[in-house]
Every structure is written in C-alpha cells, then in structure tokens.
C-alpha cells in the first residue's frame, strides 16, 4: 500500500512539474506551436522527396549487383514508402506488383528461409501502407483506413517490433482531421510494438489527440506535450513506476 501510494505521488509530482513549465503560453492553440508544426511538415516532405530518389537508387543498385534476393526485395519495399506519397498511382501500383514478382522468383528454400527470418512482415507492411496511400490519394478514405489497419496485422517481424510501424500516412490523415482511424492504428500497434518507448509514445499521442493538439508522430512529441503544458508524465524520465 505504501509503495502504491508512493508511485501515485511520484506520478502526480511529474504531472504538476510538466504543467508548471509550459513553453507555449496558449497551449495547443498557440500560433507559434502551429508554425513550428507546419515547418516540421515542410521538413518531412523535403526529406521524403530526397529519400524517394535515394531509395530508388539503392534498389536499382541492388537489382543490378546484389546476389541476395532479400536485399533486393527489402530495398524496393523501403522505396515503396516514398513512391506511394509522390509518384503517379499507376507507377506505385507497378512497383507493388514488382515486389511480388521478386518474391515469386525465390526458390522454395529461399521462401522458407525468408518466412523463418521475418515472415516477410516488413515487406507486407510496406505494401499495405502503399495501398493505403493510393486509396487515400484517390479520396477513398474508408478503404485507406482499412488498408492501414490491415498493414499492421503482422507477426514475427523483428524490424517492426523494434522500430515500430510507419507513421507517415497517420501524420497526414490526422492533420486532415481523421481522428478515429488514427486512434485505432495507435492502439493496434500494442499487438507487436512493445516496451517502454512505444508505450510512452502511445500514451503521449493519445493524450495530445484528446487535447486536440497538432502532432508530428515522432519522439519529439514527448517533449512537445510538456512544452504545451499538457497534464502528462515526462516519459523520458524514470520514476520507477509503470506508465
């Protein structure tokens, strides 16, 4: 009982401390914060357009020189994330088909090995995200949201379990005012993305969503939430209790 009370007091202290040092005087409605988020979105777009070119170059290099079929498929799946955002839809669809063509060329032994290593979950996730982008860009929102959730019906992926799923499209649909599919996506990541860091991110994002804040869907949101004066625990500190 004493230990439990101590934990509660620590949490209350953390919350009080976070709200006492708000950087943005008007909280989530502060124009300076909105400007900051807009600048970040512009930065993300510039960065992703650069990565569109770089990842295509990586894929083309692997296709020409690599004897490792998994590297070829992996490089194309990483490129697909950026292709789906910016390139013509027919071009994105052709690249999705190409991933499956590469997979079909694997021998039975290679397919078994790939399934044992990662169940191709990372590549499946990339394809699902690309399909969601295609649907969203065509204003087929319900289909896009369904593809988003389907894209994280994964198992056995060391990459996704460690680094988490894609949040690029989530960032865009949240900015466009679609709240429910974003919350559903965040909650569903609990099935495979576990640990203190993802738990902290989910906690902060859901708090920010409830408060109506603009969100980057990046680790920096754990700092932004404090600067906005939200009643949140600083998840970057270790209070010795479960958050």
C-alpha positions as CSV (number, residue, x, y, z in Angstrom):
1,X,0.0,0.0,0.0
2,X,2.8,2.4,0.9
3,X,4.6,1.5,-2.3
4,X,1.5,2.1,-4.3
5,X,0.9,5.5,-2.7
6,X,4.5,6.5,-3.3
7,X,4.0,5.6,-7.0
8,X,0.9,7.7,-7.2
9,X,2.6,10.7,-5.6
10,X,5.5,10.4,-8.0
11,X,3.2,10.4,-10.9
12,X,1.3,13.4,-9.5
13,X,4.6,15.3,-9.0
14,X,5.6,14.5,-12.5
15,X,2.3,15.8,-13.9
16,X,2.5,19.0,-11.8
17,X,6.0,19.6,-12.9
18,X,5.1,19.2,-16.5
19,X,2.3,21.7,-16.4
20,X,4.3,24.3,-14.5
21,X,6.9,24.8,-17.2
22,X,4.8,25.2,-20.4
23,X,6.8,26.9,-23.2
24,X,3.7,27.7,-25.3
25,X,1.5,30.1,-23.4
26,X,-1.6,29.3,-25.3
27,X,-1.1,25.6,-25.3
28,X,-2.2,23.6,-28.3
29,X,-3.8,26.7,-29.8
30,X,-0.6,28.7,-29.7
31,X,0.2,30.2,-33.1
32,X,4.0,29.6,-32.5
33,X,3.3,25.9,-32.0
34,X,1.2,25.8,-35.2
35,X,4.0,27.5,-37.1
36,X,6.5,25.0,-35.6
37,X,4.4,22.1,-36.7
38,X,3.9,23.5,-40.2
39,X,7.7,23.9,-40.6
40,X,8.2,20.3,-39.5
41,X,5.7,19.1,-42.1
42,X,7.6,21.0,-44.7
43,X,10.8,19.5,-43.5
44,X,9.3,16.0,-43.6
45,X,8.2,16.5,-47.2
46,X,11.6,17.7,-48.3
47,X,13.3,14.9,-46.6
48,X,10.9,12.3,-48.0
49,X,11.3,13.6,-51.5
50,X,15.1,13.2,-51.2
51,X,14.6,9.7,-49.8
52,X,12.4,8.9,-52.8
53,X,15.4,9.4,-55.0
54,X,17.9,7.8,-52.7
55,X,15.9,4.6,-52.0
56,X,15.2,4.2,-55.7
57,X,19.0,4.4,-56.4
58,X,19.6,1.8,-53.6
59,X,17.0,-0.6,-55.2
60,X,18.4,-0.2,-58.7
61,X,21.9,-0.8,-57.4
62,X,20.8,-4.0,-55.5
63,X,18.9,-5.2,-58.6
64,X,22.0,-4.8,-60.8
65,X,24.7,-6.1,-58.4
66,X,23.3,-8.0,-55.4
67,X,23.1,-11.7,-55.3
68,X,20.9,-11.5,-52.1
69,X,17.2,-11.6,-53.2
70,X,16.1,-10.4,-49.7
71,X,18.1,-7.3,-50.1
72,X,16.5,-6.5,-53.5
73,X,13.0,-7.0,-52.0
74,X,13.9,-5.1,-48.9
75,X,15.3,-2.1,-50.8
76,X,12.3,-2.0,-53.1
77,X,9.9,-2.1,-50.1
78,X,11.7,0.8,-48.4
79,X,11.5,2.8,-51.6
80,X,7.7,2.0,-51.9
81,X,7.0,4.1,-48.8
82,X,8.2,7.2,-50.6
83,X,6.9,6.3,-54.0
84,X,3.4,5.9,-52.7
85,X,3.4,9.5,-51.4
86,X,4.6,11.3,-54.5
87,X,4.6,9.2,-57.7
88,X,1.7,8.6,-60.1
89,X,-0.6,5.9,-58.8
90,X,0.0,3.6,-61.8
91,X,3.7,3.8,-61.2
92,X,3.2,2.9,-57.5
93,X,0.9,0.0,-58.4
94,X,3.6,-1.3,-60.8
95,X,6.2,-1.2,-58.0
96,X,3.9,-3.1,-55.7
97,X,3.5,-5.8,-58.4
98,X,7.2,-5.9,-58.8
99,X,7.7,-6.8,-55.1
100,X,5.5,-9.9,-55.6
101,X,7.4,-10.7,-58.8
102,X,10.7,-10.7,-57.0
103,X,9.1,-12.9,-54.2
104,X,7.7,-15.3,-56.8
105,X,11.2,-15.8,-58.2
106,X,12.6,-17.1,-54.9
107,X,13.1,-20.8,-54.7
108,X,11.1,-22.8,-52.2
109,X,14.1,-23.0,-49.9
110,X,14.5,-19.2,-50.0
111,X,10.9,-18.6,-49.3
112,X,11.0,-20.9,-46.3
113,X,14.2,-19.2,-45.1
114,X,12.6,-15.8,-45.5
115,X,9.5,-16.9,-43.6
116,X,11.6,-18.2,-40.8
117,X,13.6,-15.0,-40.6
118,X,10.9,-12.3,-40.6
119,X,7.7,-13.8,-42.1
120,X,8.1,-11.1,-44.8
121,X,6.2,-8.9,-42.3
122,X,8.2,-5.7,-43.1
123,X,7.6,-6.0,-46.8
124,X,3.9,-6.9,-46.2
125,X,3.6,-3.8,-44.1
126,X,5.2,-1.6,-46.8
127,X,2.8,-2.9,-49.4
128,X,-0.1,-2.3,-47.1
129,X,1.0,1.3,-46.4
130,X,1.4,1.9,-50.1
131,X,-2.1,0.6,-50.8
132,X,-3.4,2.8,-48.1
133,X,-1.7,5.9,-49.6
134,X,-3.1,5.0,-53.0
135,X,-6.7,4.8,-51.7
136,X,-6.3,8.0,-49.6
137,X,-4.9,9.9,-52.6
138,X,-8.0,8.8,-54.5
139,X,-10.2,10.1,-51.7
140,X,-11.3,6.5,-50.9
141,X,-10.9,7.2,-47.2
142,X,-12.7,4.2,-45.7
143,X,-10.6,1.8,-47.9
144,X,-7.4,3.7,-46.9
145,X,-8.2,3.3,-43.2
146,X,-9.0,-0.4,-43.7
147,X,-5.6,-0.9,-45.5
148,X,-3.8,0.9,-42.7
149,X,-5.1,-1.4,-40.1
150,X,-4.5,-4.4,-42.3
151,X,-0.9,-3.3,-42.8
152,X,-0.2,-3.9,-39.1
153,X,-1.7,-7.4,-38.9
154,X,1.8,-8.7,-38.7
155,X,3.6,-11.3,-36.7
156,X,7.2,-12.3,-36.2
157,X,8.7,-9.1,-37.5
158,X,11.9,-8.2,-35.7
159,X,12.1,-4.9,-37.5
160,X,8.5,-3.7,-36.7
161,X,8.7,-5.0,-33.2
162,X,11.9,-3.0,-32.6
163,X,11.3,0.2,-34.6
164,X,7.6,0.3,-34.9
165,X,5.3,0.7,-38.0
166,X,5.1,3.6,-40.5
167,X,3.5,6.8,-39.2
168,X,3.9,9.0,-42.4
169,X,0.3,8.5,-43.5
170,X,-1.0,8.7,-40.0
171,X,0.6,12.1,-39.7
172,X,-1.3,13.2,-42.9
173,X,-4.7,11.8,-42.1
174,X,-4.6,13.2,-38.6
175,X,-3.7,16.7,-39.9
176,X,-6.7,16.3,-42.3
177,X,-9.0,15.7,-39.3
178,X,-9.5,12.0,-39.3
179,X,-9.2,11.1,-35.6
180,X,-10.8,7.6,-35.2
181,X,-8.6,5.7,-37.7
182,X,-5.5,7.3,-36.1
183,X,-6.5,6.2,-32.6
184,X,-7.4,2.7,-33.9
185,X,-4.0,2.4,-35.6
186,X,-2.1,3.6,-32.5
187,X,-4.0,1.1,-30.2
188,X,-3.5,-1.8,-32.6
189,X,0.3,-1.3,-32.6
190,X,0.2,-2.7,-29.0
191,X,-0.1,-6.1,-30.6
192,X,3.5,-6.2,-31.7
193,X,5.3,-3.0,-30.8
194,X,6.0,-3.3,-27.1
195,X,8.3,-1.8,-24.5
196,X,8.8,1.4,-22.5
197,X,9.5,3.6,-25.5
198,X,6.4,2.6,-27.7
199,X,4.2,2.6,-24.5
200,X,5.4,6.2,-23.8
201,X,4.8,7.3,-27.4
202,X,1.3,5.8,-27.4
203,X,0.5,7.4,-24.1
204,X,1.6,10.9,-25.2
205,X,0.0,10.7,-28.6
206,X,-3.4,9.7,-27.2
207,X,-3.2,12.5,-24.6
208,X,-2.4,15.0,-27.3
209,X,-5.2,13.7,-29.5
210,X,-7.6,14.1,-26.6
211,X,-6.4,17.7,-26.1
212,X,-6.9,18.4,-29.8
213,X,-3.2,19.2,-30.4
214,X,-1.3,19.1,-33.6
215,X,1.1,16.1,-33.7
216,X,4.3,15.2,-35.5
217,X,4.1,11.5,-34.6
218,X,7.7,11.5,-33.8
219,X,9.6,11.0,-30.5
220,X,9.9,14.8,-30.2
221,X,6.1,14.8,-29.3
222,X,7.1,13.6,-25.8
223,X,8.8,16.9,-25.3
224,X,6.2,19.0,-27.2
225,X,3.5,17.7,-24.9
226,X,5.3,19.1,-21.9
227,X,6.0,22.4,-23.6
228,X,2.3,22.7,-24.4
229,X,1.5,22.4,-20.7
230,X,-0.5,19.2,-21.0
231,X,-1.1,17.1,-17.9
232,X,1.3,14.3,-18.9
233,X,4.0,12.4,-17.2
234,X,7.5,13.0,-18.7
235,X,8.0,9.6,-20.2
236,X,11.7,10.4,-20.8
237,X,12.3,10.2,-17.1
238,X,12.3,7.0,-15.0
239,X,10.0,7.3,-12.0
240,X,10.3,3.7,-11.1
241,X,6.6,3.1,-11.8
242,X,4.7,1.8,-14.8
243,X,3.2,4.4,-17.0
